[in-house]
Structures are given as C-alpha cells and as structure tokens.
Amino acid sequence: MSVADIKNKAKETVLREATKASAASLLHVARDQILKAKDLESAGDHPAALEGYIKTATLLKMAIDSPDYKREGARGSLRKEMSDFIQVRHSLFSSDYSQVDF
C-alpha cells in the first residue's frame, strides 16, 4: 500500500467514525491513537504506525475546528488539554529523534 493510500484510508476512517464526536472525545481518542501508533512503530509496523499518526493528526484537526473548541476561548479546558497533549507528545517524540541525522 502506498503512502497516499495509507493517508487516504486513515482520513476516511476518522471522518466516517468521528464526525459527530465532541472535541473532548476527539482529544481522548487522539491520545489513545498516538500511543498505539508509537507501539506499532516500535514493533516495526511502519505502515500501520503511519496510519495511526495520520489518524491522530486528523482527530486533532477536527477538535481544533470544532465549534466547542472555538467557542470556549483562549483559557478553556479544551485548549489546556490540547496544549498539554502537544507538549507531552512533543517531548516524547523529540527524544526519540534526537539521534536522527537529517
């Protein structure tokens, strides 16, 4: 399966299954999804891990674009959860890739 196919499949799955979910639910599922993707990557299943990462990104985009997220303003609980999610995941991944020579 090509990268484009994996990307399209991941996005279609998320859009089909999470369209009516609340922003809080989307964030919760994104947390679970990124952990599963990380485990798949560690196990060497890179296509499945890529699909998981794309699902995570799609879920986060849906949460950010949701009316709930936009309505609550800069100091709302959803924004704090999103910020925490990004900070924790960034530190998790930046340590993994500190040895990678680009």
N, C-alpha and C positions, 0 to 999 in steps of 0.2 A: 504494500500500500504506500502511495506517495505521501509526502508531507502535506501537500494540498488536500489530498483525500482525508487524511487524519484530521486536519484542521476543520474541514467542512463537516465531517461526521461529528466531531466534538461540539461544534457550534450548533448544529441542527439538533443534537440530543438535548443540549441545555435549553435551547429556545423552546423545544417541544415540551419539556418536562417542568420548566421553572417559570413559565410566562406569568402565571398569576401569583407567584410567591411574594411574600413581603421582603423588604430589604434586609431585615434581621435574619430571616430564613436563608436568604441568598448568601449572606456573610457566613452563616453557620455551615452551610453546605460547602462553601468555598474553602473554609478551614479544613474540613474533612477531606475534600478533594485534593488539596495540595499535599497533605500528609500521605495519602495513597499514592499520588504521583511520585513523591520523593522515595517511597518504599519501592515502587516499580523501577525507578531509575537505579536505585542501589542494587536491585536484583538483576539489572542488566536488560530489562524490557523497555528499551528506549522508545519504541513506537507507542506503547501504552502510556508511558510516562509523559510523552509529548501531548498525547490526547488529554491526559489529566491536567497538565499545565494550561492547555488551551481552555478546557472547561472552567478552570479556576479563574482565568482572566475574563472569560465571558460572564461568569457569575458576578464577579466584582464590577464589571462594566454595567451589568443590569442593575446592581444595587445602587451604584452611583447615579444612574439615570432614572431611578425610581422617584415617584412623587414624594414618598416618605422621606427619602434622603434629602431631597431638595427643600422640602418644607421645613425641616427641623432647624436649619441654620447652622452656623459655624460651631456652636457649642453643644450640639445634640449628642445623644448617646450613640447613635449610629455612626456619626463622624468619629467619635472617640474609638469605637470598635474598629472602624476602618483603619484609623491611624495606628492602633495597636497591632492589627493584623499585618499591615505593611512593615512596621518596624521589626516585629518578631521574625517575619519571613525573610526580610532583607538580611538580618544578622545571621539567620540560619543558612541562607544561600551564599552570602558573601564569604563566609568562612570556607565553604566547600570549594569555591572557585578562586581562592586566593593564590593557589598554585598553578592556575591555568595561564599559559603564555599565549596571549593573543598577538 
